[in-house]
Amino acid sequence: MATFGNLSDRLSETFKNLRKKGTLSASDVDGTVREIRRALIDADVAFDVVKEFTGRVRERALGDEVNKALNPAQQVVKIVNDELVGILGGQQRRLEFAKTPPTVIMLAGLQGAGKTTLAGKLAKWLTKDGHTPLLVAADLQRPNAVTQLGVVAEQAGATLFAPEPGNGVGDPVRVAKDSIKFARDKQYDTVIIDTAGRLGVDAELMKQAANIRKAVDPDEVLFVIDAMIGQDAVATAKAFQEGVDFTGVVLSKLDGDARGGAALSVASVTGRPIIFASTGETLDEFEPFHPDRMASRILD
Ligand code: GDP
C-alpha cells in the first residue's frame, strides 16, 4: 500500500538489522525501539500514540517472552505486529445493522474527505450483499452536492432521496427525517445519509450534523477521514467525536502516497473502530477494514 511504503521500508530495515543479532541486549532493544519511534513520527503518527506504542513494545521486548524465545529478533517483530494490530483497533468490527430495518447510516467528515464517494461505495457493497440502500442528500450546503450524490447513486445502481428542487430546499434535518419514513414505506432496508462538510471544522455545520443525528438516531455514524491529512487528523477526529459522537471510522484515500499517520492514530485517540477502508476513486475500491491485515501489510 503506497501510503505506508516509506514506513514499511524503514521498519523492514530496522528488523533486518535486528535479525543479524543472536541474543538481544537491553541496548539492542532500546536502539530498535528508537528507530521504530522515529519511523512512526516521520510517518505523521500522533506523538501520544507513538509514545504509548513504543512504551509497550519496549516493555514487552525487554521481558521474558523475548529473553526466552528461540529467535529473539523474530519475537520482537511479533510484538510490534501485535501492538500495531492493537492501535488499529484489535478485532475487526463489522457494520452494525438494525434489528428492524431500515438500518440508518450517517456520514460525517470534512469537505473533500470522501463522504459522497463513500456513500456510493457503501451502496454498491450493500447491494451486492442483497441489501436495498437509499442514498440521502442531506448536504444542502454546496449547490453541487445533491447532483454529485445523484451521479454516485446512479453509478451504484441505488435510489437517491433528495429535496424537491425549489421546494424550500434548505432543511437537512427535515430531509433526513423524511428519508426514513420514505425508506420504511418503500421498503429500503438501509438509509445512507450524506451530510455537509467544510474545509475546516465548523461549529454551525457540526451543530447541523448533531441535529441530524438526534433526529434520526442512526445505527452507525461513520466519520470519514482522508488518510493524507497528516498531523491534523487527531484534532479533526476529536472535534467530530465531540460534535457527532461517531460510532466508527472510515479511512479514505489509502491509495495515496502521503505518510498515512492519520490511519495509525485515529482509532487509538478516539477509541472508535475503523470499519472500512477506501482505496481509490472508483466505487469498487473499498473494503471492510481488518486491523491484522493492515498491520501485516505495513510490516511486510
Ligand atoms: P466529500 O466532500 O467528503 O463528499 O468528498 P468526495 O466524495 O466528493 O471526494 C473528494 C475527492 O476525493 C473526489 O475527487 C473523489 O473522487 C476523491 N476520493 C474519494 N475517495 C477516494 C479514495 O479512496 N482514493 C482516492 N484516490 N480519491 C478518493
Residues whose N, C-alpha, C, O or C-beta is under 5 A from the ligand:
A	BS01	GDP	L110 Q111 G112 A113 G114 K115 T116 T117 L118 S252 K253 L254 D255 S278 T279 G280 E281
